[in-house]
Amino acid sequence: MNESRDSVSPQRHGWTWLLAPALAGLYPALSLYVQNLQEVTPSEAISCGVFLVLVAVGVALGLKYFLPTVERASIATVWIFASSFLFSEYLDVARPLAAKWFSLGSSGSLLAVIWAVAFVCPLIPLKWYARGERVIGRVYQIVTLASVVLIGLTTLQGVMLTARGNSHSLPSSTAAVDRDELFGLLEGEPFDLHLQRPEPARDIYYLVFDRYANANTLRRDFDFDNSEFYAELEKRGFYVERDAVTCYPMTLLSMSSTLNMHYLTPIFTQRLDYVPLLKRHEVGRLLIDAGYTYHHFGNAYEPLRENDLAQSNLRVSFLPSEFADTLLKMTPLGMSLGSSFKQHFVKRKFAAIRALASDDQPTFAYAHFLLPHYPYVFNRDGSNSWSRAPQSNKKAYVDQLVAANQMILETIDAICRRSKEKPIIILQADEGPYLMSADQRMPRRDQLEMRCGTLSAMLIPDEDIARQIPPHLAPVNTFRFLLHAYFGAPLEMLPDRAYYWEDPVPVGLPRPGSRMLDVSDELAHPAERDGAVRETTKESATPSDSQAGDTE
Protein backbone atom coordinates (compact mmCIF):
# COMPACT_ATOMS: atom_id res chain seq x y z
CA MET A 1 0.00 0.00 0.00
CA ASN A 2 2.75 2.49 0.95
CA GLU A 3 4.72 1.49 -2.11
CA SER A 4 1.80 2.19 -4.45
CA ARG A 5 1.16 5.50 -2.75
CA ASP A 6 4.81 6.59 -3.10
CA SER A 7 5.12 5.37 -6.68
CA VAL A 8 4.81 7.82 -9.53
CA SER A 9 2.94 6.63 -12.57
CA PRO A 10 4.54 7.14 -15.99
CA GLN A 11 1.39 8.80 -17.21
CA ARG A 12 1.74 11.65 -14.71
CA HIS A 13 5.04 12.66 -16.31
CA GLY A 14 4.14 12.42 -19.97
CA TRP A 15 7.46 12.71 -21.78
CA THR A 16 9.17 15.14 -19.39
CA TRP A 17 11.01 12.27 -17.69
CA LEU A 18 13.14 12.01 -20.86
CA LEU A 19 14.58 15.51 -20.34
CA ALA A 20 17.47 14.40 -18.11
CA PRO A 21 18.49 11.49 -20.39
CA ALA A 22 18.35 13.76 -23.45
CA LEU A 23 20.55 16.36 -21.73
CA ALA A 24 22.94 13.63 -20.56
CA GLY A 25 23.31 12.58 -24.20
CA LEU A 26 23.78 16.15 -25.38
CA TYR A 27 26.37 17.16 -22.77
CA PRO A 28 29.45 15.18 -24.02
CA ALA A 29 29.12 16.63 -27.54
CA LEU A 30 28.41 20.15 -26.27
CA SER A 31 31.29 20.08 -23.77
CA LEU A 32 33.79 18.76 -26.32
CA TYR A 33 32.66 21.35 -28.85
CA VAL A 34 33.11 24.20 -26.36
CA GLN A 35 36.63 22.94 -25.58
CA ASN A 36 37.52 22.93 -29.28
CA LEU A 37 35.65 25.91 -30.74
CA GLN A 38 38.56 26.85 -32.99
CA GLU A 39 38.82 23.38 -34.53
CA VAL A 40 35.31 21.94 -34.85
CA THR A 41 32.54 23.06 -37.16
CA PRO A 42 29.05 23.45 -35.65
CA SER A 43 27.68 20.87 -38.09
CA GLU A 44 30.04 18.18 -36.73
CA ALA A 45 29.03 18.93 -33.15
CA ILE A 46 25.32 19.12 -33.96
CA SER A 47 25.26 15.80 -35.82
CA CYS A 48 27.08 14.02 -32.99
CA GLY A 49 24.92 15.75 -30.35
CA VAL A 50 21.68 14.74 -32.09
CA PHE A 51 22.90 11.15 -32.43
CA LEU A 52 23.83 10.91 -28.74
CA VAL A 53 20.49 12.44 -27.69
CA LEU A 54 18.65 9.83 -29.75
CA VAL A 55 20.77 7.05 -28.24
CA ALA A 56 20.12 8.36 -24.71
CA VAL A 57 16.38 8.57 -25.30
CA GLY A 58 16.42 5.06 -26.78
CA VAL A 59 18.30 3.70 -23.76
CA ALA A 60 15.84 5.38 -21.38
CA LEU A 61 12.83 4.01 -23.26
CA GLY A 62 14.36 0.54 -23.18
CA LEU A 63 15.14 0.72 -19.45
CA LYS A 64 11.55 1.76 -18.73
CA TYR A 65 10.52 -1.85 -19.37
CA PHE A 66 13.14 -3.28 -16.99
CA LEU A 67 12.88 -0.81 -14.08
CA PRO A 68 9.87 -0.19 -11.86
CA THR A 69 9.35 3.50 -12.72
CA VAL A 70 10.35 6.00 -15.38
CA GLU A 71 12.22 8.07 -12.77
CA ARG A 72 14.52 5.10 -12.19
CA ALA A 73 14.96 4.67 -15.94
CA SER A 74 15.84 8.36 -16.23
CA ILE A 75 18.39 8.21 -13.39
CA ALA A 76 19.92 4.99 -14.74
CA THR A 77 20.36 6.50 -18.22
CA VAL A 78 22.08 9.59 -16.84
CA TRP A 79 24.41 7.39 -14.80
CA ILE A 80 25.24 5.19 -17.80
CA PHE A 81 26.17 8.19 -19.96
CA ALA A 82 28.04 10.07 -17.23
CA SER A 83 30.17 7.07 -16.19
CA SER A 84 30.81 6.03 -19.81
CA PHE A 85 32.03 9.44 -21.00
CA LEU A 86 34.20 9.88 -17.90
CA PHE A 87 35.95 6.56 -18.57
CA SER A 88 39.03 8.04 -20.29
CA GLU A 89 39.53 10.59 -17.49
CA TYR A 90 39.22 7.79 -14.95
CA LEU A 91 41.98 5.88 -16.75
CA ASP A 92 44.21 8.96 -16.92
CA VAL A 93 44.01 9.39 -13.16
CA ALA A 94 44.04 5.75 -12.09
CA ARG A 95 46.56 4.23 -14.53
CA PRO A 96 49.71 5.92 -13.10
CA LEU A 97 48.69 4.74 -9.62
CA ALA A 98 47.94 1.18 -10.71
CA ALA A 99 51.14 0.97 -12.77
CA LYS A 100 53.18 1.21 -9.55
CA TRP A 101 51.99 -2.26 -8.54
CA PHE A 102 51.13 -3.93 -11.83
CA SER A 103 52.53 -4.09 -15.34
CA LEU A 104 51.05 -1.52 -17.71
CA GLY A 105 49.05 -4.13 -19.59
CA SER A 106 47.75 -5.81 -16.42
CA SER A 107 46.84 -2.50 -14.81
CA GLY A 108 44.78 -1.56 -17.87
CA SER A 109 42.73 -4.76 -17.63
CA LEU A 110 42.37 -4.43 -13.88
CA LEU A 111 41.19 -0.83 -14.11
CA ALA A 112 38.59 -1.81 -16.71
CA VAL A 113 37.24 -4.46 -14.33
CA ILE A 114 37.12 -1.99 -11.44
CA TRP A 115 35.24 0.49 -13.61
CA ALA A 116 32.75 -2.21 -14.69
CA VAL A 117 32.00 -3.07 -11.06
CA ALA A 118 31.56 0.60 -10.15
CA PHE A 119 29.37 1.02 -13.23
CA VAL A 120 26.99 -1.81 -12.32
CA CYS A 121 26.70 -1.25 -8.55
CA PRO A 122 24.46 1.90 -8.65
CA LEU A 123 22.15 0.20 -11.15
CA ILE A 124 21.36 -2.72 -8.80
CA PRO A 125 19.26 -0.76 -6.24
CA LEU A 126 17.43 1.00 -9.08
CA LYS A 127 16.22 -2.43 -10.16
CA TRP A 128 15.78 -4.32 -6.90
CA TYR A 129 15.15 -1.73 -4.19
CA ALA A 130 11.34 -1.93 -4.03
CA ARG A 131 10.66 0.82 -1.52
CA GLY A 132 11.71 4.45 -1.22
CA GLU A 133 10.02 5.97 -4.25
CA ARG A 134 9.90 9.26 -2.42
CA VAL A 135 13.72 9.23 -2.20
CA ILE A 136 13.97 8.11 -5.83
CA GLY A 137 11.70 11.00 -6.79
CA ARG A 138 13.98 13.48 -5.02
CA VAL A 139 17.07 12.01 -6.68
CA TYR A 140 15.29 12.23 -10.02
CA GLN A 141 14.52 15.91 -9.46
CA ILE A 142 18.12 16.65 -8.42
CA VAL A 143 19.51 14.80 -11.46
CA THR A 144 17.18 16.65 -13.82
CA LEU A 145 17.99 20.04 -12.29
CA ALA A 146 21.73 19.29 -12.36
CA SER A 147 21.47 18.31 -16.05
CA VAL A 148 19.72 21.58 -16.92
CA VAL A 149 22.25 23.67 -14.95
CA LEU A 150 25.25 21.85 -16.46
CA ILE A 151 23.99 22.33 -20.01
CA GLY A 152 23.23 25.99 -19.28
CA LEU A 153 26.68 26.71 -17.82
CA THR A 154 28.44 24.92 -20.67
CA THR A 155 26.42 26.86 -23.24
CA LEU A 156 27.26 30.13 -21.47
CA GLN A 157 30.94 29.20 -21.46
CA GLY A 158 30.76 28.54 -25.20
CA VAL A 159 29.13 31.89 -25.87
CA MET A 160 31.80 33.71 -23.84
CA LEU A 161 34.66 31.86 -25.53
CA THR A 162 33.19 32.54 -28.95
CA ALA A 163 32.96 36.26 -28.18
CA ARG A 164 36.51 36.29 -26.84
CA GLY A 165 37.81 34.34 -29.84
CA ASN A 166 36.18 36.72 -32.30
CA SER A 167 37.70 39.68 -30.50
CA HIS A 168 41.19 38.20 -31.04
CA SER A 169 40.67 37.41 -34.72
CA LEU A 170 40.98 39.37 -37.90
CA PRO A 171 37.76 41.15 -38.85
CA SER A 172 37.27 38.75 -41.73
CA SER A 173 37.55 35.65 -39.56
CA THR A 174 33.97 35.94 -38.34
CA ALA A 175 32.96 34.78 -41.82
CA ALA A 176 34.65 32.55 -44.36
CA VAL A 177 38.10 33.97 -45.03
CA ASP A 178 38.99 34.42 -48.68
CA ARG A 179 41.87 32.22 -49.79
CA ASP A 180 44.00 35.15 -50.94
CA GLU A 181 43.65 36.89 -47.57
CA LEU A 182 45.70 34.10 -45.97
CA PHE A 183 48.55 34.54 -48.47
CA GLY A 184 49.28 38.24 -48.17
CA LEU A 185 52.70 38.28 -46.54
CA LEU A 186 54.71 38.04 -49.74
CA GLU A 187 53.66 38.73 -53.28
CA GLY A 188 53.77 35.55 -55.30
CA GLU A 189 52.42 33.96 -58.39
CA PRO A 190 48.63 33.84 -58.81
CA PHE A 191 46.92 30.49 -58.36
CA ASP A 192 46.34 29.96 -62.07
CA LEU A 193 49.30 27.78 -63.07
CA HIS A 194 48.98 24.74 -65.32
CA LEU A 195 51.62 22.04 -65.65
CA GLN A 196 52.66 19.81 -68.51
CA ARG A 197 53.53 16.26 -67.48
CA PRO A 198 57.22 15.49 -68.04
CA GLU A 199 58.58 12.30 -69.55
CA PRO A 200 59.30 10.11 -67.80
CA ALA A 201 56.56 11.03 -65.32
CA ARG A 202 58.18 10.01 -62.07
CA ASP A 203 55.98 9.07 -59.12
CA ILE A 204 56.12 11.59 -56.28
CA TYR A 205 55.87 10.44 -52.66
CA TYR A 206 55.53 13.15 -50.04
CA LEU A 207 55.80 11.51 -46.61
CA VAL A 208 55.35 13.72 -43.54
CA PHE A 209 56.29 12.55 -40.05
CA ASP A 210 54.64 14.63 -37.38
CA ARG A 211 56.91 16.14 -34.68
CA TYR A 212 60.05 14.46 -36.03
CA ALA A 213 62.89 16.58 -34.60
CA ASN A 214 66.10 17.50 -36.42
CA ALA A 215 69.55 16.19 -35.52
CA ASN A 216 70.42 19.01 -33.12
CA THR A 217 67.23 18.70 -31.06
CA LEU A 218 67.52 14.92 -30.87
CA ARG A 219 71.12 15.22 -29.74
CA ARG A 220 70.59 17.97 -27.18
CA ASP A 221 67.11 17.39 -25.78
CA PHE A 222 66.70 13.62 -26.23
CA ASP A 223 70.29 12.44 -25.90
CA PHE A 224 69.94 10.52 -29.16
CA ASP A 225 72.21 10.36 -32.20
CA ASN A 226 70.19 9.84 -35.39
CA SER A 227 73.20 9.78 -37.71
CA GLU A 228 72.81 6.06 -38.52
CA PHE A 229 69.39 6.75 -40.07
CA TYR A 230 70.72 9.73 -42.01
CA ALA A 231 73.60 7.61 -43.30
CA GLU A 232 71.18 4.92 -44.50
CA LEU A 233 69.18 7.56 -46.36
CA GLU A 234 72.31 8.93 -47.98
CA LYS A 235 73.32 5.42 -49.09
CA ARG A 236 70.02 5.30 -50.96
CA GLY A 237 70.75 8.58 -52.72
CA PHE A 238 68.89 11.03 -50.45
CA TYR A 239 69.99 14.56 -49.82
CA VAL A 240 69.60 15.00 -46.03
CA GLU A 241 69.48 18.34 -44.26
CA ARG A 242 70.33 17.43 -40.66
CA ASP A 243 69.45 20.80 -39.14
CA ALA A 244 66.36 21.59 -41.18
CA VAL A 245 63.83 24.12 -39.89
CA THR A 246 60.11 24.32 -40.61
CA CYS A 247 58.44 27.56 -41.69
CA TYR A 248 55.61 27.25 -39.11
CA PRO A 249 55.80 24.90 -36.10
CA MET A 250 52.14 23.89 -36.27
CA THR A 251 50.63 21.25 -38.56
CA LEU A 252 47.79 23.34 -39.91
CA LEU A 253 49.96 26.33 -40.86
CA SER A 254 53.01 24.32 -41.90
CA MET A 255 51.09 22.10 -44.31
CA SER A 256 48.97 25.02 -45.59
CA SER A 257 52.13 26.90 -46.49
CA THR A 258 54.05 23.94 -47.96
CA LEU A 259 51.20 22.51 -50.05
CA ASN A 260 50.22 25.95 -51.40
CA MET A 261 53.83 27.13 -51.87
CA HIS A 262 53.26 30.51 -50.19
CA TYR A 263 53.88 32.12 -46.83
CA LEU A 264 50.83 33.07 -44.79
CA THR A 265 49.61 36.40 -43.49
CA PRO A 266 51.37 37.40 -40.25
CA ILE A 267 48.34 36.98 -37.94
CA PHE A 268 46.92 33.62 -36.90
CA THR A 269 43.16 33.96 -37.32
CA GLN A 270 41.14 30.83 -36.48
CA ARG A 271 42.07 27.21 -37.15
CA LEU A 272 38.99 26.61 -39.28
CA ASP A 273 40.05 29.41 -41.64
CA TYR A 274 43.01 27.33 -42.83
CA VAL A 275 41.24 24.00 -43.33
CA PRO A 276 40.19 24.76 -46.96
CA LEU A 277 43.87 25.35 -47.78
CA LEU A 278 44.54 21.71 -46.93
CA LYS A 279 41.35 20.21 -48.31
CA ARG A 280 42.01 21.68 -51.79
CA HIS A 281 45.70 22.56 -51.84
CA GLU A 282 47.48 23.92 -54.88
CA VAL A 283 50.08 21.15 -55.21
CA GLY A 284 47.35 18.53 -55.49
CA ARG A 285 45.42 20.58 -58.05
CA LEU A 286 48.47 21.18 -60.22
CA LEU A 287 49.61 17.55 -60.25
CA ILE A 288 46.12 16.25 -61.01
CA ASP A 289 45.95 18.79 -63.84
CA ALA A 290 49.23 17.34 -65.13
CA GLY A 291 47.75 13.83 -65.28
CA TYR A 292 48.84 12.46 -61.91
CA THR A 293 46.60 10.35 -59.66
CA TYR A 294 46.49 11.83 -56.17
CA HIS A 295 46.41 9.29 -53.32
CA HIS A 296 45.82 10.81 -49.89
CA PHE A 297 46.89 8.96 -46.74
CA GLY A 298 45.58 11.05 -43.87
CA ASN A 299 45.22 10.56 -40.14
CA ALA A 300 42.70 11.25 -37.39
CA TYR A 301 43.36 15.02 -37.48
CA GLU A 302 40.28 16.45 -39.21
CA PRO A 303 41.99 18.83 -41.72
CA LEU A 304 44.15 15.93 -42.92
CA ARG A 305 41.58 13.15 -42.56
CA GLU A 306 40.75 13.20 -46.26
CA ASN A 307 41.31 15.49 -49.23
CA ASP A 308 38.57 16.83 -51.50
CA LEU A 309 40.81 16.68 -54.58
CA ALA A 310 42.30 13.23 -54.10
CA GLN A 311 41.11 10.41 -56.32
CA SER A 312 41.62 8.02 -53.40
CA ASN A 313 41.59 8.56 -49.63
CA LEU A 314 42.74 5.94 -47.15
CA ARG A 315 39.91 5.34 -44.72
CA VAL A 316 41.01 6.50 -41.28
CA SER A 317 38.06 5.36 -39.17
CA PHE A 318 34.56 3.92 -39.46
CA LEU A 319 33.31 7.17 -37.88
CA PRO A 320 32.75 10.28 -40.02
CA SER A 321 34.95 12.82 -38.20
CA GLU A 322 37.71 13.42 -35.68
CA PHE A 323 35.07 14.88 -33.36
CA ALA A 324 33.13 11.60 -33.41
CA ASP A 325 36.35 9.61 -32.91
CA THR A 326 37.22 11.71 -29.87
CA LEU A 327 33.79 11.19 -28.34
CA LEU A 328 34.15 7.44 -28.80
CA LYS A 329 37.63 7.46 -27.25
CA MET A 330 36.15 8.98 -24.09
CA THR A 331 34.12 5.80 -23.51
CA PRO A 332 35.06 2.16 -22.80
CA LEU A 333 34.44 1.45 -26.49
CA GLY A 334 37.35 3.80 -27.19
CA MET A 335 39.78 1.16 -25.97
CA SER A 336 39.36 -0.34 -29.44
CA LEU A 337 40.93 2.86 -30.84
CA GLY A 338 43.88 2.74 -28.45
CA SER A 339 47.51 1.78 -28.98
CA SER A 340 46.82 -1.39 -30.93
CA PHE A 341 44.58 0.54 -33.36
CA LYS A 342 47.25 3.16 -34.05
CA GLN A 343 49.90 0.51 -34.53
CA HIS A 344 47.72 -1.43 -36.96
CA PHE A 345 46.71 1.73 -38.84
CA VAL A 346 50.31 2.93 -39.25
CA LYS A 347 51.43 -0.43 -40.63
CA ARG A 348 48.41 -0.57 -42.94
CA LYS A 349 49.24 2.91 -44.25
CA PHE A 350 52.86 2.00 -44.99
CA ALA A 351 51.71 -1.16 -46.78
CA ALA A 352 49.22 0.79 -48.91
CA ILE A 353 51.93 3.26 -49.92
CA ARG A 354 54.28 0.46 -50.94
CA ALA A 355 51.54 -1.09 -53.06
CA LEU A 356 51.23 2.12 -55.11
CA ALA A 357 54.64 1.54 -56.65
CA SER A 358 53.16 -1.24 -58.80
CA ASP A 359 50.63 1.16 -60.35
CA ASP A 360 51.51 2.16 -63.93
CA GLN A 361 49.74 5.53 -63.62
CA PRO A 362 51.81 8.58 -62.54
CA THR A 363 51.29 8.82 -58.80
CA PHE A 364 51.32 11.64 -56.27
CA ALA A 365 51.06 10.24 -52.74
CA TYR A 366 50.71 12.50 -49.72
CA ALA A 367 50.96 10.58 -46.45
CA HIS A 368 50.92 12.22 -43.02
CA PHE A 369 52.04 9.92 -40.20
CA LEU A 370 51.53 10.57 -36.49
CA LEU A 371 55.10 9.39 -35.90
CA PRO A 372 56.96 9.96 -33.66
CA HIS A 373 53.91 11.95 -32.50
CA TYR A 374 52.22 10.92 -29.23
CA PRO A 375 50.68 8.45 -28.29
CA TYR A 376 53.77 6.28 -28.09
CA VAL A 377 52.69 2.79 -29.16
CA PHE A 378 55.88 1.36 -30.73
CA ASN A 379 58.90 -0.19 -29.08
CA ARG A 380 62.19 0.25 -30.92
CA ASP A 381 61.73 -3.07 -32.70
CA GLY A 382 58.26 -2.05 -33.93
CA SER A 383 56.31 -4.18 -31.45
CA ASN A 384 53.41 -2.83 -29.38
CA SER A 385 54.56 -0.84 -26.34
CA TRP A 386 51.29 -1.19 -24.41
CA SER A 387 52.54 -3.90 -22.05
CA ARG A 388 56.02 -2.55 -21.42
CA ALA A 389 57.08 -1.04 -18.10
CA PRO A 390 56.35 2.69 -17.66
CA GLN A 391 59.12 4.96 -18.88
CA SER A 392 59.75 8.63 -19.50
CA ASN A 393 58.06 10.30 -22.44
CA LYS A 394 61.48 11.28 -23.75
CA LYS A 395 62.57 7.66 -24.03
CA ALA A 396 59.20 6.61 -25.45
CA TYR A 397 59.53 9.33 -28.11
CA VAL A 398 62.97 8.05 -29.14
CA ASP A 399 61.79 4.44 -29.21
CA GLN A 400 58.91 5.35 -31.51
CA LEU A 401 61.24 7.42 -33.71
CA VAL A 402 63.63 4.46 -34.08
CA ALA A 403 60.72 2.20 -35.02
CA ALA A 404 59.58 4.81 -37.55
CA ASN A 405 63.08 4.95 -39.04
CA GLN A 406 63.01 1.23 -39.77
CA MET A 407 59.53 1.38 -41.34
CA ILE A 408 60.61 4.37 -43.46
CA LEU A 409 63.67 2.54 -44.82
CA GLU A 410 61.67 -0.60 -45.56
CA THR A 411 59.06 1.45 -47.40
CA ILE A 412 61.66 3.37 -49.43
CA ASP A 413 63.33 0.11 -50.47
CA ALA A 414 60.00 -1.44 -51.48
CA ILE A 415 58.95 1.61 -53.49
CA CYS A 416 62.26 1.81 -55.35
CA ARG A 417 62.29 -1.93 -56.00
CA ARG A 418 58.75 -2.01 -57.43
CA SER A 419 58.83 1.23 -59.43
CA LYS A 420 59.53 1.10 -63.17
CA GLU A 421 61.07 4.58 -63.02
CA LYS A 422 63.01 5.65 -59.97
CA PRO A 423 60.62 7.85 -57.94
CA ILE A 424 60.91 11.20 -56.22
CA ILE A 425 60.60 10.75 -52.46
CA ILE A 426 60.36 13.63 -49.97
CA LEU A 427 60.63 13.04 -46.22
CA GLN A 428 59.71 15.97 -44.01
CA ALA A 429 58.24 16.88 -40.64
CA ASP A 430 55.64 19.58 -40.24
CA GLU A 431 56.84 20.66 -36.78
CA GLY A 432 59.19 19.69 -34.00
CA PRO A 433 58.17 18.17 -30.64
CA TYR A 434 55.77 20.02 -28.35
CA LEU A 435 57.17 21.90 -25.36
CA MET A 436 56.33 20.23 -22.06
CA SER A 437 56.79 21.40 -18.47
CA ALA A 438 60.58 20.96 -18.28
CA ASP A 439 61.11 22.41 -21.76
CA GLN A 440 59.22 25.59 -20.88
CA ARG A 441 62.11 26.57 -18.59
CA MET A 442 64.63 26.38 -21.42
CA PRO A 443 66.03 29.57 -23.01
CA ARG A 444 63.89 30.96 -25.82
CA ARG A 445 66.47 30.01 -28.45
CA ASP A 446 66.36 26.36 -27.36
CA GLN A 447 62.56 26.37 -27.34
CA LEU A 448 62.50 27.73 -30.87
CA GLU A 449 64.93 25.08 -32.05
CA MET A 450 62.90 22.29 -30.47
CA ARG A 451 59.60 23.46 -31.96
CA CYS A 452 61.03 24.42 -35.38
CA GLY A 453 63.77 21.86 -35.98
CA THR A 454 62.49 19.10 -38.28
CA LEU A 455 63.34 16.16 -40.51
CA SER A 456 64.09 16.96 -44.16
CA ALA A 457 65.40 14.59 -46.85
CA MET A 458 64.84 14.30 -50.61
CA LEU A 459 65.49 11.58 -53.15
CA ILE A 460 65.91 13.21 -56.58
CA PRO A 461 66.74 10.53 -59.19
CA ASP A 462 68.26 12.92 -61.76
CA GLU A 463 71.77 13.97 -60.74
CA ASP A 464 71.72 17.26 -62.61
CA ILE A 465 68.56 18.29 -60.72
CA ALA A 466 69.78 16.86 -57.40
CA ARG A 467 72.84 19.11 -57.61
CA GLN A 468 70.51 22.13 -57.72
CA ILE A 469 68.91 21.43 -54.32
CA PRO A 470 69.64 24.47 -52.12
CA PRO A 471 71.65 23.74 -48.95
CA HIS A 472 68.73 25.07 -46.85
CA LEU A 473 65.44 24.28 -48.54
CA ALA A 474 62.55 25.87 -46.65
CA PRO A 475 59.38 23.70 -46.76
CA VAL A 476 57.53 26.50 -48.58
CA ASN A 477 60.00 26.02 -51.44
CA THR A 478 59.86 22.19 -51.58
CA PHE A 479 57.31 21.98 -54.37
CA ARG A 480 58.43 25.26 -55.96
CA PHE A 481 61.78 23.59 -56.55
CA LEU A 482 60.24 20.31 -57.68
CA LEU A 483 57.64 21.76 -60.05
CA HIS A 484 60.13 24.18 -61.56
CA ALA A 485 62.81 21.51 -62.07
CA TYR A 486 60.60 18.74 -63.45
CA PHE A 487 57.55 20.51 -64.86
CA GLY A 488 59.08 23.81 -65.97
CA ALA A 489 56.67 25.83 -63.79
CA PRO A 490 57.55 29.56 -63.65
CA LEU A 491 58.03 29.48 -59.89
CA GLU A 492 60.84 31.32 -58.15
CA MET A 493 62.24 30.41 -54.75
CA LEU A 494 60.90 32.47 -51.85
CA PRO A 495 63.17 33.78 -49.07
CA ASP A 496 64.11 31.14 -46.51
CA ARG A 497 62.13 32.13 -43.40
CA ALA A 498 60.81 30.64 -40.17
CA TYR A 499 57.98 32.01 -38.02
CA TYR A 500 56.97 31.66 -34.39
CA TRP A 501 54.21 33.13 -32.26
CA GLU A 502 54.32 36.40 -30.34
CA ASP A 503 52.18 34.96 -27.54
CA PRO A 504 52.37 31.14 -27.60
CA VAL A 505 50.56 28.78 -25.26
CA PRO A 506 52.87 26.68 -23.01
CA VAL A 507 53.25 23.79 -25.47
CA GLY A 508 54.37 26.21 -28.21
CA LEU A 509 51.20 26.79 -30.26
CA PRO A 510 49.64 30.14 -31.20
CA ARG A 511 46.60 31.78 -29.63
CA PRO A 512 43.86 33.15 -31.91
CA GLY A 513 44.90 36.59 -33.08
CA SER A 514 48.57 35.94 -32.28
CA ARG A 515 51.13 37.62 -34.54
CA MET A 516 53.60 35.42 -36.40
CA LEU A 517 57.11 36.73 -35.85
CA ASP A 518 60.02 36.14 -38.22
CA VAL A 519 62.54 34.21 -36.10
CA SER A 520 64.88 33.19 -38.91
CA ASP A 521 67.84 35.06 -37.40
CA GLU A 522 67.25 33.61 -33.95
CA LEU A 523 67.28 30.06 -35.31
CA ALA A 524 70.40 30.55 -37.40
CA HIS A 525 73.78 29.77 -35.88
CA PRO A 526 75.83 32.95 -35.12
CA ALA A 527 78.38 31.98 -37.77
CA GLU A 528 75.62 31.66 -40.32
CA ARG A 529 74.26 35.10 -39.45
CA ASP A 530 77.72 36.45 -40.23
CA GLY A 531 77.62 34.82 -43.65
CA ALA A 532 79.68 31.75 -42.80
CA VAL A 533 78.65 28.11 -43.10
CA ARG A 534 76.42 26.74 -40.34
CA GLU A 535 78.28 24.80 -37.66
CA THR A 536 77.06 21.31 -36.86
CA THR A 537 77.74 21.46 -33.11
CA LYS A 538 75.86 23.65 -30.67
CA GLU A 539 76.00 24.36 -26.97
CA SER A 540 74.52 21.63 -24.78
CA ALA A 541 71.46 22.07 -22.61
CA THR A 542 69.71 20.06 -19.93
CA PRO A 543 67.45 17.47 -21.55
CA SER A 544 63.74 17.89 -20.97
CA ASP A 545 62.03 15.62 -18.47
CA SER A 546 59.10 14.79 -20.68
CA GLN A 547 57.86 15.03 -24.19
CA ALA A 548 54.24 14.37 -25.01
CA GLY A 549 51.24 16.10 -26.46
CA ASP A 550 47.82 15.69 -27.92
CA THR A 551 46.79 15.77 -31.50
CA GLU A 552 46.83 19.18 -33.15
Stockholm file with secondary structure:
# STOCKHOLM 1.0

chainA/1-552         MNESRDSVSPQRHGWTWLLAPALAGLYPALSLYVQNLQEVTPSEAISCGVFLVLVAVGVALGLKYFLPTVERASIATVWIFASSFLFSEYLDVARPLAAKWFSLGSSGSLLAVIWAVAFVCPLIPLKWYARGERVIGRVYQIVTLASVVLIGLTTLQGVMLTARGNSHSLPSSTAAVDRDELFGLLEGEPFDLHLQRPEPARDIYYLVFDRYANANTLRRDFDFDNSEFYAELEKRGFYVERDAVTCYPMTLLSMSSTLNMHYLTPIFTQRLDYVPLLKRHEVGRLLIDAGYTYHHFGNAYEPLRENDLAQSNLRVSFLPSEFADTLLKMTPLGMSLGSSFKQHFVKRKFAAIRALASDDQPTFAYAHFLLPHYPYVFNRDGSNSWSRAPQSNKKAYVDQLVAANQMILETIDAICRRSKEKPIIILQADEGPYLMSADQRMPRRDQLEMRCGTLSAMLIPDEDIARQIPPHLAPVNTFRFLLHAYFGAPLEMLPDRAYYWEDPVPVGLPRPGSRMLDVSDELAHPAERDGAVRETTKESATPSDSQAGDTE
#=GR chainA/1-552 SS CHHHHHCCCHHHHTTGGGHHHHHHHHHHHHHHHHHTTTTCCHHHHHHHHHHHHHHHHHHHHHHTTTSSSHHHHHHHHHHHHHHHHTHHHHHHHHHHHHTTTSCHHHHHHHHHHHHHHHHHTTHHHHHHCCSCHHHHHHHHHHHHHHHHHHHHHHHHHHHHHHHHHHHTSCGGGGSCCCGGGGSCSSCCCCSCCCCCCCSSCCCEEEEEETTCCCHHHHHHHSCCCCHHHHHHHHHTTEEECTTCBCSSSSHHHHHHHHHHTSCCCSBCCCHHHHHHHHHTCHHHHHHHHTTCEEEEECCSSHHHHCCSSCSEECCCCSSSSHHHHHHHHTSGGGGGGSHHHHHHHHHHHHHHHHHHTTCSSCEEEEEEECCSSSSCCBCTTSSBCTTSCCCCHHHHHHHHHHHHHHHHHHHHHHHHHHCSSCCEEEEECSSCCCCCTTGGGSCHHHHHHHHHBCCEEEECSCHHHHTTSCSSCCGGGHHHHHHHHHHCCCCCCCCCCCEEESSBCTTSCBCTTCBEEECHHHHSCHHHHTTSCCCSCCCCCCCCSCCCCCCC
#=GC SS_cons         CHHHHHCCCHHHHTTGGGHHHHHHHHHHHHHHHHHTTTTCCHHHHHHHHHHHHHHHHHHHHHHTTTSSSHHHHHHHHHHHHHHHHTHHHHHHHHHHHHTTTSCHHHHHHHHHHHHHHHHHTTHHHHHHCCSCHHHHHHHHHHHHHHHHHHHHHHHHHHHHHHHHHHHTSCGGGGSCCCGGGGSCSSCCCCSCCCCCCCSSCCCEEEEEETTCCCHHHHHHHSCCCCHHHHHHHHHTTEEECTTCBCSSSSHHHHHHHHHHTSCCCSBCCCHHHHHHHHHTCHHHHHHHHTTCEEEEECCSSHHHHCCSSCSEECCCCSSSSHHHHHHHHTSGGGGGGSHHHHHHHHHHHHHHHHHHTTCSSCEEEEEEECCSSSSCCBCTTSSBCTTSCCCCHHHHHHHHHHHHHHHHHHHHHHHHHHCSSCCEEEEECSSCCCCCTTGGGSCHHHHHHHHHBCCEEEECSCHHHHTTSCSSCCGGGHHHHHHHHHHCCCCCCCCCCCEEESSBCTTSCBCTTCBEEECHHHHSCHHHHTTSCCCSCCCCCCCCSCCCCCCC
//
